[in-house]
């Protein structure tokens, strides 16, 4: 009988032991029970603990709390499974199982490939390529999906989870109100329910020892008595307490909500009393939420809307921002708190500060967020000179070549920790219908970030980004874990377990589909003439003819592999069947859109949203109706200007 010995007493190691037992029992269902005990002096069986407990060297990482080392030295009867921190012990358990044939391809039981076999020896030591490997909640989220996603993350080598907003009710509401889906009756939830669910998620994150990142937007309004829970919803200006209005940014001569949206509103950064209120609010929040590893302090979520008062004009927003960061550090220091703070290089703060800088960099991390970059190219080979900052009239970088030109200016004063906030699994996944093109882009992006000193990524995207397959997200996890891996290696590992011995046929099918649909066209980047809509392209009908043929061939492939001995393969193939229907509806819309028939395209869109929405309940752990159809709606509502039409800007 196998034995699992815990060398240390720690709740994450306890969980790691239970996970090891569970999957070993599944691999060897007739192998008998596996005992778990606390035994620091164990000589046999599996021994789970810190590398330091075993006298193993950890000097090759900068910080054993933040950086992971996975260490495995096991024969057929057990051995050492260790890490340099408790989280890394859990990651090592999953890696041990992975090297014994287990694969986790997408969240939930249906995403598991667990072979029936005896265990084999594993000798392994690895420091992941990137420190920060995670995701942030986004899209229409429901609680079962959130828990499944958190459970899934360490199984694929991820170590970070962020929950955006003090109360993420908006994201939950998009799901429970069943936005964009008339097939499901609304199920409204309260603000309190959403907050309770956030706390449950935090407990699940802690259970696995993952680094917890919190909040982001909201600090420009919450300290002034304005509830950020309303997020991007349009609200009445009367929500602003009159004695607090003076703290909001002056824009076009008025201090009010920007576009009636609290979360998009900036504050008057030159006011010392306003910064003090925010700094004290942050410190109190950090004190009351000691489970936070990184607290993100972001500004308002919109562009070119900073305060235009005479005092704020004296410096760039990024200078006032750095001043605020130092004041937050002072308040945290007064409370003897070691909470790490993240500031964001995002939209207007892409322009680096000229006057102020971080005084105590050890507390802080910079997070670059190139939201307006192109997702059809990584670093185009071109010359680019940064533009001067022009308050509320800025033109933002359009690709990573431009973005990094601005970030080099940041690096003159900031040499501390840095990672990226990315958007592949926001609306961009809905512009690339195969997942294969996106996977290749992610590999190139992550490797490029690492080469430029960006030590990891947190993805802002739906927790249901596994449609038509989980390849893109799986690739994201694997390339963060090991920058040396290639698309061919990762896609073979994924497809061979998701589709079985004929996996190459499925990969080829999706690759051909991705090429035919053309992400560049769908993203609106396939037109050199700014006077013509990027979606007006009659020649695109030829692509759609190819799509129809590929889908016909794909459907035959799906039918011939409809059932499998492995549940994950049955689930993967049957999801592709739904994807064929999705692609046909998508192609129908664009047949009208590419020739400028906006009315027909919109009719087909509305029909499609209702018809495909009937599948959501069946596939909702892998498909996000709001993310996918909202992006389509954005395109369909955009007027298709044809040649010789007058364009109004």
Long-range contacts (C-beta under 8 A, 24 or more apart in sequence): 1-32, 1-33, 1-34, 1-35, 2-31, 2-34, 2-35, 2-45, 2-46, 2-77, 2-78, 3-34, 3-35, 3-36, 3-37, 3-42, 3-44, 3-45, 3-46, 3-78, 4-34, 4-35, 4-36, 4-37, 4-45, 4-46, 4-48, 4-78, 5-37, 5-38, 5-39, 5-42, 5-45, 5-46, 5-47, 5-48, 6-36, 6-37, 6-38, 6-39, 6-48, 6-49, 7-39, 7-40, 7-42, 7-47, 7-48, 7-49, 7-50, 7-53, 7-54, 8-40, 8-49, 8-50, 8-53, 8-86, 9-38, 10-86, 11-86, 11-207, 12-86, 12-87, 12-89, 12-90, 12-207, 12-208, 12-209, 13-48, 13-49, 13-86, 13-89, 13-90, 15-90, 15-207, 15-208, 16-48, 16-81, 16-86, 16-89, 16-90, 16-92, 16-93, 17-48, 19-90, 19-93, 19-94, 20-46, 20-48, 20-81, 20-93, 20-96, 20-97, 23-97, 23-102, 23-114, 24-97, 24-119, 26-114, 27-97, 27-100, 27-101, 27-102, 27-114, 27-115, 27-116, 27-117, 27-118, 27-119, 28-116, 28-117, 28-118, 28-119, 29-116, 44-77, 44-78, 45-77, 45-78, 46-74, 46-78, 46-79, 46-81, 47-78, 47-79, 47-80, 47-81, 47-82, 48-81, 48-82, 48-89, 48-93, 49-82, 49-89, 50-82, 50-83, 50-84, 50-85, 50-86, 50-89, 51-82, 51-83, 51-84, 52-84, 53-82, 54-80, 54-82, 56-82, 58-84, 60-127, 61-127, 66-131, 66-211, 67-127, 67-131, 68-127, 68-128, 68-131, 68-159, 69-125, 69-126, 69-127, 70-95, 70-124, 70-125, 70-126, 70-127, 70-128, 71-124, 71-125, 72-96, 72-99, 72-122, 72-123, 72-124, 72-125, 73-122, 73-123, 73-124, 74-119, 74-121, 74-122, 74-123, 75-121, 76-118, 76-119, 76-120, 76-121, 79-121, 85-209, 86-209, 87-154, 87-159, 87-208, 87-209, 87-210, 87-211, 90-154, 90-208, 90-209, 91-154, 91-157, 91-159, 94-154, 94-155, 94-156, 94-157, 95-124, 95-126, 95-157, 96-122, 96-124, 99-124, 103-493, 103-497, 104-152, 104-155, 104-156, 105-469, 105-470, 105-474, 105-494, 105-497, 105-498, 105-568, 105-572, 106-152, 106-466, 106-469, 106-470, 106-473, 106-474, 106-621, 106-622, 107-145, 107-148, 107-149, 107-151, 107-152, 107-463, 107-466, 107-621, 107-622, 108-148, 108-152, 108-621, 109-567, 110-567, 110-568, 110-571, 110-621, 111-152, 111-466, 111-470, 111-568, 111-571, 112-567, 112-568, 113-497, 113-498, 113-566, 113-568, 126-482, 128-157, 128-159, 128-480, 128-481, 128-482, 129-450, 129-479, 129-480, 129-481, 129-482, 129-483, 129-484, 130-419, 130-446, 130-450, 130-455, 130-456, 130-457, 130-480, 130-481, 130-483, 131-417, 131-419, 131-455, 131-456, 132-159, 132-160, 132-211, 132-419, 132-455, 132-456, 132-457, 132-458, 133-157, 133-158, 133-159, 133-160, 133-456, 133-457, 133-477, 133-480, 133-481, 134-158, 134-159, 134-160, 134-161, 134-162, 134-210, 134-211, 134-213, 134-456, 134-457, 134-458, 134-459, 135-160, 135-161, 135-162, 135-425, 135-458, 135-459, 135-460, 135-461, 135-463, 136-161, 136-162, 136-163, 136-164, 136-213, 136-216, 136-421, 136-458, 136-459, 136-460, 136-461, 137-162, 137-163, 137-164, 137-168, 137-171, 137-463, 138-164, 138-171, 138-425, 138-426, 138-460, 138-461, 138-462, 138-463, 138-627, 139-171, 139-174, 139-426, 139-461, 139-462, 139-463, 139-464, 139-624, 139-626, 139-627, 140-171, 140-174, 140-175, 140-179, 140-462, 140-464, 140-624, 140-625, 140-626, 140-627, 141-168, 141-171, 141-172, 141-174, 141-175, 141-462, 141-463, 142-172, 142-175, 142-176, 142-620, 143-172, 143-197, 143-200, 144-621, 145-463, 145-464, 145-620, 145-621, 146-197, 146-201, 146-463, 147-200, 147-201, 147-204, 148-463, 148-621, 149-463, 150-201, 150-204, 150-205, 150-208, 150-210, 151-204, 151-208, 153-208, 153-210, 154-208, 154-210, 156-474, 156-477, 156-478, 156-481, 157-477, 157-478, 157-480, 157-481, 158-210, 158-477, 158-480, 159-210, 159-211, 160-210, 160-211, 160-213, 160-456, 160-458, 161-201, 161-205, 161-210, 161-211, 161-212, 161-213, 162-212, 162-213, 162-214, 162-216, 162-294, 162-296, 162-458, 163-198, 163-201, 163-202, 163-212, 163-213, 163-214, 163-215, 164-215, 164-216, 164-217, 164-460, 165-215, 165-216, 165-217, 165-218, 165-228, 165-229, 165-231, 166-215, 166-218, 166-222, 166-228, 166-229, 166-285, 167-191, 167-194, 167-195, 167-198, 167-228, 167-229, 168-194, 168-198, 169-194, 169-195, 169-229, 169-231, 170-229, 170-230, 170-231, 170-232, 170-233, 172-197, 174-626, 175-626, 179-625, 179-626, 180-609, 180-613, 180-625, 180-626, 180-629, 180-630, 180-633, 181-609, 181-610, 181-613, 181-616, 181-625, 182-609, 182-610, 182-613, 183-610, 183-613, 183-614, 183-616, 184-613, 184-616, 184-617, 191-229, 202-291, 206-291, 211-293, 211-294, 212-291, 212-292, 212-293, 212-294, 213-292, 213-293, 213-294, 213-295, 213-296, 213-342, 213-458, 214-289, 214-292, 214-294, 214-295, 214-296, 215-285, 215-295, 215-296, 215-297, 215-298, 216-296, 216-298, 216-344, 217-263, 217-298, 217-299, 217-300, 217-301, 218-263, 219-278, 219-281, 219-282, 219-297, 219-298, 219-299, 220-265, 220-266, 220-267, 220-278, 220-299, 220-300, 221-248, 221-262, 221-263, 221-265, 221-267, 222-281, 223-277, 223-278, 223-280, 223-281, 224-248, 224-267, 224-274, 224-277, 226-262, 227-262, 228-262, 228-263, 230-262, 230-263, 231-261, 231-262, 231-263, 232-261, 232-263, 232-264, 232-301, 233-261, 233-262, 234-259, 234-260, 234-261, 235-260, 235-261, 235-262, 236-260, 246-271, 247-271, 247-273, 247-274, 247-277, 249-300, 249-305, 249-306, 249-307, 249-308, 249-312, 250-307, 250-308, 250-309, 250-312, 251-305, 251-306, 251-307, 251-308, 251-392, 252-308, 253-308, 258-300, 258-302, 258-305, 259-302, 261-302, 263-300, 263-301, 264-300, 264-301, 264-302, 264-305, 265-300, 265-305, 266-299, 266-300, 266-305, 266-306, 266-307, 266-317, 267-300, 267-307, 268-307, 268-309, 268-311, 268-312, 269-306, 269-307, 269-312, 269-317, 269-320, 269-321, 269-323, 269-324, 270-307, 270-309, 270-311, 270-312, 270-314, 270-315, 270-320, 271-311, 275-320, 275-323, 275-324, 275-327, 276-327, 278-324, 278-328, 279-324, 279-327, 279-328, 279-330, 279-331, 280-331, 282-328, 282-331, 282-332, 282-341, 283-328, 283-331, 283-332, 283-334, 283-335, 283-337, 286-332, 286-335, 286-337, 286-339, 287-335, 287-337, 292-339, 293-339, 293-340, 294-339, 294-340, 294-341, 294-342, 294-365, 295-339, 295-340, 295-341, 295-342, 296-341, 296-342, 296-344, 296-367, 297-324, 297-325, 297-328, 297-341, 297-342, 297-343, 298-343, 298-344, 298-346, 299-344, 299-346, 299-348, 299-349, 302-347, 303-347, 303-348, 303-394, 303-396, 304-348, 304-392, 304-393, 304-394, 305-392, 306-348, 306-391, 306-392, 308-391, 308-392, 313-391, 315-353, 315-354, 315-355, 315-356, 316-351, 316-353, 316-354, 316-389, 317-348, 317-349, 317-351, 318-348, 318-349, 318-351, 318-352, 318-353, 319-353, 319-354, 319-355, 319-356, 320-356, 321-349, 321-353, 322-353, 322-356, 322-357, 322-358, 323-356, 325-358, 325-364, 326-356, 326-358, 326-359, 326-360, 329-359, 329-360, 329-363, 329-364, 332-363, 338-363, 339-363, 340-364, 340-365, 341-365, 342-366, 342-367, 343-367, 344-368, 344-369, 344-421, 345-369, 345-407, 345-410, 346-371, 346-421, 347-371, 347-372, 347-396, 348-394, 350-396, 350-397, 350-403, 350-406, 350-407, 351-389, 351-394, 351-406, 351-409, 352-406, 352-409, 352-410, 352-412, 352-413, 352-414, 353-413, 357-413, 357-414, 358-413, 358-414, 358-416, 361-414, 361-415, 361-416, 361-417, 362-416, 364-416, 364-417, 365-416, 365-417, 365-418, 365-419, 366-410, 366-414, 366-416, 366-417, 366-418, 366-419, 367-418, 367-419, 367-420, 367-421, 367-458, 368-403, 368-407, 368-418, 368-419, 368-420, 368-421, 368-454, 369-420, 369-421, 369-422, 369-460, 370-397, 370-400, 370-403, 370-420, 370-422, 371-423, 372-396, 372-397, 372-398, 373-397, 373-398, 373-399, 373-400, 373-403, 374-398, 374-399, 374-523, 374-525, 375-423, 375-424, 375-428, 375-431, 375-432, 375-438, 375-441, 375-519, 375-523, 376-441, 376-519, 376-520, 376-523, 376-525, 378-441, 378-444, 378-445, 378-448, 379-404, 379-448, 400-445, 400-448, 404-452, 407-452, 411-453, 417-455, 418-453, 418-454, 418-455, 419-454, 419-455, 419-456, 419-457, 419-458, 420-449, 420-454, 420-456, 420-457, 420-458, 421-457, 421-458, 421-460, 422-457, 422-458, 422-459, 422-460, 423-459, 423-460, 423-461, 424-459, 424-461, 424-472, 424-476, 425-459, 425-460, 425-461, 425-462, 425-465, 425-472, 425-473, 425-476, 426-460, 426-461, 426-462, 426-627, 427-627, 427-630, 427-631, 427-634, 428-523, 429-461, 429-462, 429-465, 429-472, 429-627, 430-627, 430-628, 430-631, 430-632, 431-519, 431-522, 431-523, 431-631, 432-514, 432-517, 432-519, 432-522, 433-468, 433-513, 433-514, 433-517, 433-522, 433-579, 433-582, 433-583, 433-586, 434-468, 434-510, 434-511, 434-513, 434-514, 434-517, 435-467, 435-468, 435-469, 435-471, 435-472, 435-510, 435-514, 436-471, 436-472, 436-491, 436-507, 436-510, 436-511, 436-514, 437-514, 437-515, 437-519, 438-472, 438-519, 439-471, 439-472, 439-475, 439-476, 439-487, 439-490, 439-491, 440-487, 442-472, 442-475, 442-476, 442-479, 443-475, 443-479, 443-485, 443-486, 443-487, 443-490, 446-476, 446-479, 446-480, 446-483, 447-479, 447-483, 450-483, 456-480, 461-627, 462-624, 462-627, 463-624, 464-620, 464-621, 464-622, 464-623, 464-624, 464-627, 465-624, 465-627, 466-621, 466-622, 466-623, 467-575, 467-579, 467-582, 467-619, 467-622, 467-623, 467-624, 467-628, 468-510, 468-575, 468-576, 468-579, 468-582, 469-494, 469-495, 469-498, 469-510, 469-572, 469-575, 469-576, 470-494, 470-498, 470-622, 471-495, 471-498, 471-510, 497-568, 497-569, 498-568, 498-569, 498-572, 499-561, 499-569, 499-572, 499-573, 500-561, 500-564, 500-566, 500-569, 502-557, 502-561, 505-557, 506-557, 506-561, 506-576, 509-550, 509-553, 509-554, 509-557, 512-550, 513-547, 513-550, 513-551, 513-554, 513-583, 516-543, 516-544, 516-546, 516-547, 516-550, 517-543, 517-547, 517-583, 517-586, 518-543, 522-590, 522-635, 524-635, 524-638, 530-647, 531-641, 531-643, 531-647, 532-641, 532-642, 532-643, 533-596, 533-638, 533-639, 533-640, 533-641, 533-642, 535-590, 535-593, 535-594, 535-635, 535-638, 535-640, 536-594, 536-595, 536-596, 536-640, 536-641, 536-642, 536-643, 537-594, 538-594, 538-595, 540-590, 540-594, 541-591, 541-594, 541-595, 544-587, 544-590, 544-591, 544-594, 547-583, 547-587, 548-584, 548-587, 551-580, 551-583, 551-584, 551-587, 554-580, 555-580, 575-619, 575-622, 575-623, 578-615, 578-618, 578-619, 578-623, 581-612, 581-615, 582-612, 582-628, 585-611, 585-612, 586-632, 589-632, 589-636, 593-635, 593-636, 593-640, 596-640, 596-642, 597-640, 598-636, 598-639, 598-640, 601-636, 601-640, 602-636, 602-637, 605-632, 605-633, 605-636, 608-632, 609-633
